[in-house]
C-alpha cells in the first residue's frame, strides 16, 4: 500500500520535483547517517554515480541505438561540472568512430581541450582550441568565446599569461566583425595589462564613510569584487565569497565590494540580510571612476591583489577564488 501511495503522490507532482523527491527517498538513510551533509553534496554524489553508470553503458553497449545520447551526457557533464578529465577517455573513443556526428565531435574536442588544461598541458590544450577555432563558423562565436575565456582563465591561474593573451587575440582575429567578441576581447586584453602591476588606486569612502586606500591593506590578500543585486552570477557567487571570507579572513584575506546598483538604499537593505561583512562602495561617482580604472565593464568582475599591492589575477569564479587566495596567503 505504501508503494501505491508514493506513486500517487509522485504522479501529481511536476517531473523535476518528483525526481528530486525520489532522490531524497533513495538517499534518506545515507543522509541521516551524515549529519553535516548538504544538498550540493547529495546531488554531486548522484551526478558522479550516474556518470559512472553511463560510462559503463557506453563501454558495454557499443552498438546501442541511443549511444549518441549517452556520449552527449558524458561530454555535457564533463564540461559543465569540472569532470573533463573523467570524460576525456570517452571523447577520445568517440573521435575514433567512423560514424561521427560533427556536432558531437566538436563537443568531444572541447572535452579534450579542457582536460588537457585541467591536467596542466596548456600547449596541447591551446592546439586543440586553435583547431576548433579554425573550423568555427561566424554563428558559433558565442560558444568559442565561452570556451576561450574558460581556457584563458585556467592558463592565467597556472601562470601561463602568454597563452591566456594569445587566446584573446586569436578570438579577435577570428571574429573581427562581431561587436560582442570585440568588446569582450578588448576588455580582457586591458585587464591583462593590469597584471603584475600595482593595483589601481581606490581612495574613496565606503558606505560607512571610511576611506579605502591600499596602505591600510598592506600585508593582506584582497579581492576587489564589482557586483550588483540584479546580476545573477554575482548573487550565485556570494555563498562562496562568504565562506572563503569566513575561513580565511583571520589569516589575512579581505574583500572590497564595489556595487553597481542604481538604488543605494535597496543595496543597504540587501546587505543587512546578506551577511556580507566586508566594506562596500556604493557612491555612483566613485563606482564610475573605479569602473574605468579597473576596466570593469561587465559583471561580475573580480581582481585579486597580493600582500604587496600587486594585481595578480582577474575574473575568478567559484573554487578558483579560494585556491588563488590560499596560494597567496602562503607567500610572505
Order of alpha helices (4+ residues) and beta strands (2+ residues): alpha-alpha-alpha-alpha-alpha-alpha-alpha-alpha-alpha-alpha-beta-beta-beta-beta-alpha-beta-alpha-beta-alpha-beta-beta-alpha
